[in-house]
Amino acid sequence: MADFKNVTIVEISSCQSQEPSGAQFEMIELPAFFANNGQHPFEPHIHSFYQIIWFKKGTGMHYVDFKEYPVTDNTVFFISPGQIHYFEDNRSVEGSIIHFNESFLSDEGSSENVFLKYNVFNAFDAAPYYHIKSESAERLDFLVREMETEAVHEGLFAHKDMLKYLIKMFLIHIQRTGERGHGIPLCINNAANRTFVRFRQMLEHHYRTMHTVKEYAGHLNVSSKTLTNCVYESSHSTPLALINERIVLEAKRQLLHSSLKVKEIAFQLGFEDPSYFVKFFKRHTGCLPAEFREQ
């Protein structure tokens, strides 16, 4: 991770394991979270962990990766490690915040696990929030209460596994019943959607080193045409557009919130020629990297 200068990097403060590889988990109620953290939530920051923010009641704006999203009753945001976000200074909200580390969401195992990780979370091309209906809120609230109960019983048999199962049940219910702020609803039973989510997964891991559709198609064992069709059906976009969008997003993060020079950012994003990176950035944003940093 880059040396961010104008953004705070946040770790999980209280966790169920002191080992970095262990399962780390914490829950905080709103508005207590805002009351106990001063101005920090209202200033740009990133996390080294996953965050679920359930606004049960409230209004305002939530800023995620240079875009603003409305806070309304029963809005649930999903923030991934590395995303820059902050809140409008409105402390009169009710809800829950859940933090957990990478060990709760594995890339390995079933296609359902991959779908949850790269559709609910890690979906930079879609809105980072879902709306939930009142009947779904009751079910999710039950799961949150179960998490709170389990979190204080560290000595119980399979404690960490229980927390993981509860998180997974929460995400499954969101995937089943939540309505995304914008974007095409994806279904695991749709072959094109499954390929698209696997593309999202690979893109998140390799956007720094792989910049062509052919490379991603090869790693996914499909043709470039098949990948293009799957991505378009699932997002009304193209693989190349999403590859470029992910690179530009990371460039913006580094330009605004790191002390790296433009040429260092270029090398970090896989551009051997910094001048080509400058042209690439201007073509996709309309301004030079230095101009974007100044603005």
C-alpha positions, 0 to 999 in steps of 0.5 A: 500500500502506498504512503498515503499522506492526507488520509488516515489508514485505520486498523481494527482497534479491538479484535478477537485475535492478536495474530495478524493472520487470525480472525479480527472482528468488532462491532460499533453502534451508531451514533456512538461510533461518530461520538467516540471518534471525533472528526476522523469519520468525516475526513478521508480515510482508508481501512485495512479491513472490510466494513459494513455500515448499516444506516437504519435511520438517517440522512446525509451523504457518504463519499466513497472513491470520489463519488457521493452517495445518499444516506437514507433509512435502511441503506447498507454500505460495503467498504473494502480495504483500500477504498477511500471514504468519509461521511458528511458531518451528520451525527443524528443517525442510527445503525450498526458498523461491522469490521472484519479482516480478510480471513472472513472472505476467502477467494478459495472454496465455492463460487458462492464465496467468490460471488459474495466477495466480488459482487457485494464487496470489491465491485468498484464499477457498481454502487457500494450500497444496497437498499433493504426492505423492512422485512429483510431488515428484521432478519438482518437485525437478528443476525447483528444481535447474534454477532453481538452476543457471539463477539463477547464469548471468545472462549466458546467452541468454534467462536471464530467460525461462528462469527464467520458464518454469521457474516456470511449469512448477512451477506447472503441475505443482502445478495438475495434480497437487497436492491443495489443503488445502481447497476445490473442485479447479478445472479450466480445461476447466470453463467455470464454473471459468474464469468463477470464476477470472476473477471472482477476478482482477477482484475482486483488482483492484477490491474497493476500488471495486466492491462489487456482483455486478452490476458484476462481472457486467457487466465479465465480460460475463455476467448476475448469475445466470450469475456466481452459478451459476458461483461457487457451482459452483466454491466453494459460495459466492456472488459477494456473499459473496466480495466482502464477504469480500475487503473484510473481509480487507483491513480486518483487515489495515489495522486490525491492521497499519497506522496508518490511522484507521478512517475512512481505511480506510473511504475506502480501501475505497470507503465514502463514509460511515465509519459504514456501513463500521463497520456493515458490518464489525460485521455480518461480524465480530461486532465494531466495527473499533476493538474488532478493533484492540484485540483 
